[in-house]
Amino acid sequence: MPKQKTHKGTSKRIKVTGSGKLMREKTGRRHKLERKSSTLTRRLEGAEVVSKNDAPRLKRLLGL
């Protein structure tokens, strides 16, 4: 059986913390920012912990 490869698209989007949590950026901060309010774009700043329902699937994609 061949070694499992890391899913590169997932590895670029998800970061693993030292304690093993999976972090992701919030959606809606890439483009068309001129039409979004400053309040909204500030609220979308920073990273967020991945939901516990998605974590097992993402860990499998990352090879953890």
The first five atom37 places (N, CA, C, CB, O) and aatype in JSON, in Angstrom:
{
  "aatype": [12, 14, 11, 5, 11, 16, 8, 11, 7, 16, 15, 11, 1, 9, 11, 19, 16, 7, 15, 7, 11, 10, 12, 1, 6, 11, 16, 7, 1, 1, 8, 11, 10, 6, 1, 11, 15, 15, 16, 10, 16, 1, 1, 10, 6, 7, 0, 6, 19, 19, 15, 11, 2, 3, 0, 14, 1, 10, 11, 1, 10, 10, 7, 10],
  "atom_mask": [
    [1, 1, 1, 1, 1],
    [1, 1, 1, 1, 1],
    [1, 1, 1, 1, 1],
    [1, 1, 1, 1, 1],
    [1, 1, 1, 1, 1],
    [1, 1, 1, 1, 1],
    [1, 1, 1, 1, 1],
    [1, 1, 1, 1, 1],
    [1, 1, 1, 0, 1],
    [1, 1, 1, 1, 1],
    [1, 1, 1, 1, 1],
    [1, 1, 1, 1, 1],
    [1, 1, 1, 1, 1],
    [1, 1, 1, 1, 1],
    [1, 1, 1, 1, 1],
    [1, 1, 1, 1, 1],
    [1, 1, 1, 1, 1],
    [1, 1, 1, 0, 1],
    [1, 1, 1, 1, 1],
    [1, 1, 1, 0, 1],
    [1, 1, 1, 1, 1],
    [1, 1, 1, 1, 1],
    [1, 1, 1, 1, 1],
    [1, 1, 1, 1, 1],
    [1, 1, 1, 1, 1],
    [1, 1, 1, 1, 1],
    [1, 1, 1, 1, 1],
    [1, 1, 1, 0, 1],
    [1, 1, 1, 1, 1],
    [1, 1, 1, 1, 1],
    [1, 1, 1, 1, 1],
    [1, 1, 1, 1, 1],
    [1, 1, 1, 1, 1],
    [1, 1, 1, 1, 1],
    [1, 1, 1, 1, 1],
    [1, 1, 1, 1, 1],
    [1, 1, 1, 1, 1],
    [1, 1, 1, 1, 1],
    [1, 1, 1, 1, 1],
    [1, 1, 1, 1, 1],
    [1, 1, 1, 1, 1],
    [1, 1, 1, 1, 1],
    [1, 1, 1, 1, 1],
    [1, 1, 1, 1, 1],
    [1, 1, 1, 1, 1],
    [1, 1, 1, 0, 1],
    [1, 1, 1, 1, 1],
    [1, 1, 1, 1, 1],
    [1, 1, 1, 1, 1],
    [1, 1, 1, 1, 1],
    [1, 1, 1, 1, 1],
    [1, 1, 1, 1, 1],
    [1, 1, 1, 1, 1],
    [1, 1, 1, 1, 1],
    [1, 1, 1, 1, 1],
    [1, 1, 1, 1, 1],
    [1, 1, 1, 1, 1],
    [1, 1, 1, 1, 1],
    [1, 1, 1, 1, 1],
    [1, 1, 1, 1, 1],
    [1, 1, 1, 1, 1],
    [1, 1, 1, 1, 1],
    [1, 1, 1, 0, 1],
    [1, 1, 1, 1, 1]
  ],
  "atom_positions": [
    [[0.85, -1.19, 0.0], [0.0, 0.0, 0.0], [0.89, 1.25, 0.0], [-0.96, 0.0, 1.23], [1.8, 1.35, 0.82]],
    [[0.62, 2.2, -0.92], [1.48, 3.4, -0.98], [1.23, 4.33, 0.2], [1.24, 4.16, -2.3], [0.19, 4.28, 0.86]],
    [[2.22, 5.18, 0.44], [2.07, 6.17, 1.51], [0.98, 7.16, 1.12], [3.41, 6.9, 1.77], [0.81, 7.5, -0.05]],
    [[0.23, 7.62, 2.14], [-0.82, 8.6, 1.87], [-0.21, 9.98, 1.7], [-1.87, 8.61, 3.02], [0.63, 10.4, 2.5]],
    [[-0.63, 10.68, 0.66], [-0.11, 12.02, 0.4], [-0.98, 13.06, 1.09], [-0.05, 12.29, -1.12], [-2.19, 12.9, 1.24]],
    [[-0.33, 14.13, 1.52], [-1.05, 15.26, 2.1], [-1.83, 15.96, 1.0], [-0.07, 16.24, 2.79], [-1.32, 16.16, -0.1]],
    [[-3.08, 16.34, 1.3], [-3.88, 17.1, 0.36], [-3.4, 18.55, 0.38], [-5.41, 17.02, 0.71], [-3.61, 19.27, 1.36]],
    [[-2.74, 18.98, -0.71], [-2.04, 20.26, -0.72], [-3.0, 21.44, -0.6], [-1.24, 20.4, -2.0], [-2.65, 22.45, 0.02]],
    [[-4.2, 21.34, -1.17], [-5.16, 22.43, -1.04], [-5.57, 22.66, 0.4], [0.0, 0.0, 0.0], [-5.73, 23.8, 0.84]],
    [[-5.73, 21.56, 1.14], [-6.09, 21.66, 2.55], [-4.93, 22.18, 3.38], [-6.55, 20.3, 3.09], [-5.13, 22.99, 4.28]],
    [[-3.72, 21.74, 3.07], [-2.56, 22.15, 3.87], [-2.28, 23.64, 3.72], [-1.32, 21.34, 3.46], [-1.69, 24.25, 4.61]],
    [[-2.7, 24.24, 2.6], [-2.51, 25.68, 2.42], [-3.55, 26.49, 3.18], [-2.55, 26.03, 0.95], [-3.33, 27.67, 3.46]],
    [[-4.68, 25.88, 3.51], [-5.78, 26.6, 4.13], [-5.9, 26.36, 5.63], [-7.07, 26.23, 3.47], [-6.43, 27.2, 6.35]],
    [[-5.42, 25.23, 6.11], [-5.6, 24.84, 7.51], [-4.24, 24.78, 8.19], [-6.33, 23.47, 7.63], [-3.3, 24.18, 7.66]],
    [[-4.14, 25.39, 9.36], [-2.91, 25.33, 10.15], [-3.19, 24.58, 11.45], [-2.36, 26.77, 10.45], [-4.28, 24.68, 12.01]],
    [[-2.2, 23.83, 11.92], [-2.34, 23.05, 13.14], [-1.6, 23.78, 14.27], [-1.78, 21.6, 12.96], [-0.45, 24.17, 14.11]],
    [[-2.29, 23.95, 15.39], [-1.67, 24.62, 16.54], [-0.79, 23.62, 17.3], [-2.74, 25.22, 17.48], [-0.78, 22.43, 17.0]],
    [[-0.08, 24.12, 18.26], [0.78, 23.26, 19.07], [-0.01, 22.23, 19.86], [0.0, 0.0, 0.0], [0.48, 21.13, 20.11]],
    [[-1.24, 22.58, 20.25], [-2.06, 21.65, 21.02], [-2.86, 20.71, 20.11], [-3.01, 22.41, 21.92], [-3.57, 19.84, 20.61]],
    [[-2.74, 20.89, 18.78], [-3.39, 19.97, 17.85], [-4.7, 20.46, 17.28], [0.0, 0.0, 0.0], [-5.34, 19.74, 16.52]],
    [[-5.11, 21.68, 17.63], [-6.34, 22.22, 17.06], [-6.09, 22.64, 15.61], [-6.86, 23.43, 17.89], [-4.96, 22.95, 15.23]],
    [[-7.16, 22.63, 14.81], [-7.08, 23.05, 13.42], [-7.65, 24.45, 13.3], [-7.83, 22.05, 12.48], [-8.77, 24.72, 13.75]],
    [[-6.87, 25.36, 12.7], [-7.29, 26.75, 12.55], [-7.52, 27.06, 11.07], [-6.24, 27.72, 13.15], [-6.83, 26.55, 10.2]],
    [[-8.52, 27.92, 10.81], [-8.83, 28.34, 9.44], [-9.12, 29.83, 9.46], [-10.02, 27.53, 8.85], [-9.49, 30.39, 10.49]],
    [[-8.96, 30.46, 8.29], [-9.34, 31.85, 8.14], [-10.84, 31.93, 7.88], [-8.53, 32.53, 6.99], [-11.43, 31.0, 7.35]],
    [[-11.45, 33.04, 8.26], [-12.88, 33.23, 8.0], [-13.1, 33.59, 6.54], [-13.46, 34.32, 8.93], [-12.23, 34.15, 5.88]],
    [[-14.29, 33.26, 6.04], [-14.6, 33.51, 4.64], [-15.08, 34.95, 4.43], [-15.66, 32.52, 4.14], [-15.56, 35.59, 5.37]],
    [[-14.94, 35.44, 3.22], [-15.48, 36.74, 2.86], [-14.49, 37.88, 2.95], [0.0, 0.0, 0.0], [-14.9, 39.04, 2.91]],
    [[-13.17, 37.6, 3.06], [-12.2, 38.68, 3.2], [-11.22, 38.73, 2.02], [-11.43, 38.51, 4.49], [-10.15, 39.31, 2.15]],
    [[-11.58, 38.13, 0.87], [-10.64, 38.05, -0.25], [-10.84, 39.16, -1.27], [-10.78, 36.72, -0.93], [-9.87, 39.83, -1.64]],
    [[-12.06, 39.38, -1.71], [-12.28, 40.35, -2.78], [-13.64, 41.01, -2.59], [-12.19, 39.68, -4.17], [-14.42, 40.61, -1.72]],
    [[-13.92, 42.02, -3.42], [-15.14, 42.83, -3.33], [-15.28, 43.48, -1.96], [-16.38, 41.97, -3.62], [-16.37, 43.53, -1.38]],
    [[-14.15, 43.97, -1.43], [-14.17, 44.55, -0.09], [-14.74, 45.96, -0.07], [-12.78, 44.55, 0.49], [-15.18, 46.43, 0.98]],
    [[-14.75, 46.64, -1.21], [-15.26, 48.01, -1.23], [-16.75, 48.06, -0.93], [-14.98, 48.65, -2.58], [-17.22, 49.04, -0.34]],
    [[-17.48, 47.05, -1.31], [-18.92, 47.07, -1.07], [-19.29, 46.51, 0.3], [-19.64, 46.29, -2.16], [-20.45, 46.62, 0.7]],
    [[-18.36, 45.92, 1.01], [-18.63, 45.4, 2.35], [-18.31, 46.48, 3.39], [-17.81, 44.11, 2.64], [-17.37, 47.26, 3.22]],
    [[-19.11, 46.52, 4.44], [-18.92, 47.56, 5.45], [-17.64, 47.28, 6.25], [-20.14, 47.63, 6.4], [-17.18, 46.14, 6.35]],
    [[-17.08, 48.35, 6.8], [-15.87, 48.22, 7.62], [-16.14, 47.36, 8.84], [-15.37, 49.6, 8.05], [-15.27, 46.61, 9.28]],
    [[-17.34, 47.46, 9.37], [-17.72, 46.65, 10.54], [-17.63, 45.16, 10.19], [-19.15, 47.01, 11.02], [-17.12, 44.36, 10.97]],
    [[-18.15, 44.82, 9.01], [-18.14, 43.42, 8.58], [-16.71, 42.93, 8.37], [-18.95, 43.25, 7.29], [-16.35, 41.84, 8.82]],
    [[-15.89, 43.72, 7.68], [-14.54, 43.26, 7.38], [-13.71, 43.14, 8.65], [-13.85, 44.2, 6.39], [-12.85, 42.27, 8.75]],
    [[-13.95, 44.01, 9.63], [-13.24, 43.87, 10.91], [-13.69, 42.62, 11.64], [-13.48, 45.11, 11.8], [-12.88, 41.93, 12.27]],
    [[-14.97, 42.31, 11.55], [-15.49, 41.12, 12.22], [-14.92, 39.84, 11.61], [-17.03, 41.1, 12.14], [-14.8, 38.82, 12.29]],
    [[-14.57, 39.9, 10.33], [-14.05, 38.71, 9.65], [-12.54, 38.56, 9.8], [-14.41, 38.77, 8.18], [-11.97, 37.63, 9.23]],
    [[-11.88, 39.44, 10.56], [-10.44, 39.34, 10.75], [-10.1, 38.13, 11.62], [-9.88, 40.63, 11.39], [-10.93, 37.64, 12.39]],
    [[-8.86, 37.66, 11.48], [-8.35, 36.63, 12.37], [-8.74, 35.22, 11.96], [0.0, 0.0, 0.0], [-9.46, 35.01, 10.99]],
    [[-8.23, 34.28, 12.73], [-8.46, 32.86, 12.45], [-9.48, 32.3, 13.44], [-7.13, 32.06, 12.53], [-9.76, 32.89, 14.48]],
    [[-10.03, 31.14, 13.08], [-11.06, 30.51, 13.87], [-10.77, 29.01, 13.95], [-12.46, 30.77, 13.28], [-10.19, 28.45, 13.02]],
    [[-11.17, 28.38, 15.04], [-10.99, 26.94, 15.18], [-12.0, 26.24, 14.29], [-11.16, 26.49, 16.67], [-13.16, 26.65, 14.21]],
    [[-11.57, 25.19, 13.61], [-12.45, 24.4, 12.74], [-13.49, 23.7, 13.6], [-11.63, 23.36, 11.9], [-13.19, 23.28, 14.72]],
    [[-14.72, 23.57, 13.09], [-15.79, 22.92, 13.85], [-15.44, 21.46, 14.12], [-17.13, 23.02, 13.09], [-14.73, 20.82, 13.34]],
    [[-15.94, 20.95, 15.24], [-15.57, 19.59, 15.65], [-16.09, 18.53, 14.68], [-16.1, 19.29, 17.05], [-15.56, 17.43, 14.62]],
    [[-17.14, 18.88, 13.91], [-17.67, 17.93, 12.92], [-16.76, 17.81, 11.7], [-19.06, 18.35, 12.47], [-16.7, 16.75, 11.08]],
    [[-16.06, 18.88, 11.35], [-15.19, 18.87, 10.19], [-13.78, 18.39, 10.5], [-15.13, 20.23, 9.58], [-13.06, 17.96, 9.6]],
    [[-13.38, 18.45, 11.77], [-12.0, 18.16, 12.16], [-11.51, 16.77, 11.74], [-11.86, 18.3, 13.65], [-10.42, 16.68, 11.18]],
    [[-12.26, 15.68, 11.97], [-11.75, 14.36, 11.58], [-11.46, 14.24, 10.08], [-12.74, 13.28, 11.98], [-10.47, 13.63, 9.68]],
    [[-12.34, 14.82, 9.25], [-12.15, 14.76, 7.8], [-10.91, 15.54, 7.38], [-13.39, 15.31, 7.07], [-10.15, 15.08, 6.52]],
    [[-10.71, 16.71, 7.97], [-9.55, 17.53, 7.63], [-8.27, 16.88, 8.12], [-9.7, 18.92, 8.22], [-7.24, 16.97, 7.44]],
    [[-8.3, 16.24, 9.29], [-7.1, 15.56, 9.79], [-6.69, 14.43, 8.86], [-7.35, 15.0, 11.21], [-5.5, 14.19, 8.64]],
    [[-7.68, 13.74, 8.31], [-7.38, 12.66, 7.36], [-6.75, 13.24, 6.1], [-8.66, 11.87, 7.0], [-5.81, 12.64, 5.56]],
    [[-7.24, 14.38, 5.62], [-6.67, 15.0, 4.44], [-5.24, 15.49, 4.69], [-7.54, 16.16, 3.98], [-4.4, 15.47, 3.79]],
    [[-4.97, 15.91, 5.93], [-3.63, 16.41, 6.26], [-2.66, 15.29, 6.65], [-3.72, 17.41, 7.38], [-1.47, 15.53, 6.8]],
    [[-3.19, 14.08, 6.8], [-2.32, 12.96, 7.16], [-1.98, 12.94, 8.63], [0.0, 0.0, 0.0], [-0.92, 12.44, 9.01]],
    [[-2.86, 13.47, 9.48], [-2.62, 13.48, 10.94], [-3.26, 12.29, 11.61], [-3.14, 14.75, 11.57], [-3.15, 12.15, 12.83]]
  ]
}
